[in-house]
Amino acid sequence: NDQLIGRIDPKMDRAQGVLQINAVYLEPHAPRDMKTARAVRDAIQELGEFLGATEIKYGSKIPDAWRQVLR
């Protein structure tokens, strides 16, 4: 049951190999549980691997419900 639960604002610094996640935005109906947060983290890690990032950094605009996992 795939559905859109949020959006990210990513920026890839190819020279430094850093994927910067400036913000994560949740849709109103998005689950706020840790299982979902881990799935989002895993998807962001896959994006980083696809882009060749050696590091992923998160900005300050992370939903409180997921902040513990997305850092």
C-alpha positions in Angstrom: 0.0 0.0 0.0 2.3 2.8 -1.3 1.2 6.3 -0.7 2.8 9.7 -0.5 3.4 10.5 3.2 5.8 13.4 2.8 8.5 15.2 0.9 12.1 16.0 1.3 14.3 19.0 0.3 17.6 17.4 -0.7 20.8 18.9 -2.1 23.7 16.9 -3.2 27.2 18.3 -2.8 29.0 16.1 -5.3 32.4 17.6 -4.6 32.2 16.7 -0.9 30.1 13.6 -1.4 27.4 14.9 1.0 23.7 14.6 0.6 22.2 17.4 2.6 18.5 16.9 3.6 17.5 20.5 4.2 14.0 19.6 5.3 11.5 16.7 5.7 7.8 17.6 5.3 5.0 15.3 6.4 1.6 15.1 4.8 -1.3 15.5 7.3 -2.2 11.8 7.2 1.4 10.5 7.4 2.1 7.9 10.2 4.3 9.3 12.9 5.6 6.0 14.2 9.2 4.8 14.4 8.7 2.0 11.8 7.7 4.6 9.2 10.6 6.9 10.3 13.1 4.1 9.8 11.6 3.3 6.3 12.0 6.9 5.3 15.6 6.9 6.7 16.3 3.8 4.6 14.8 5.4 1.5 17.0 8.5 2.0 20.0 6.2 2.5 19.2 4.5 -0.8 19.0 7.9 -2.5 22.4 8.8 -1.1 23.9 5.5 -2.4 22.3 6.1 -5.8 23.8 9.6 -5.9 27.2 8.4 -4.6 27.1 10.2 -1.3 29.5 9.1 1.4 27.6 11.1 4.1 24.1 12.2 4.7 23.4 15.3 6.8 20.0 16.5 8.1 19.0 20.1 8.6 16.8 21.4 11.4 13.5 21.1 9.6 12.7 17.5 10.6 9.4 16.5 12.1 9.5 16.0 15.8 8.0 12.6 15.5 10.9 11.4 13.3 13.8 13.5 14.7 15.2 10.6 16.8 15.6 8.5 13.7 16.5 11.1 11.0 19.8 12.6 12.2 
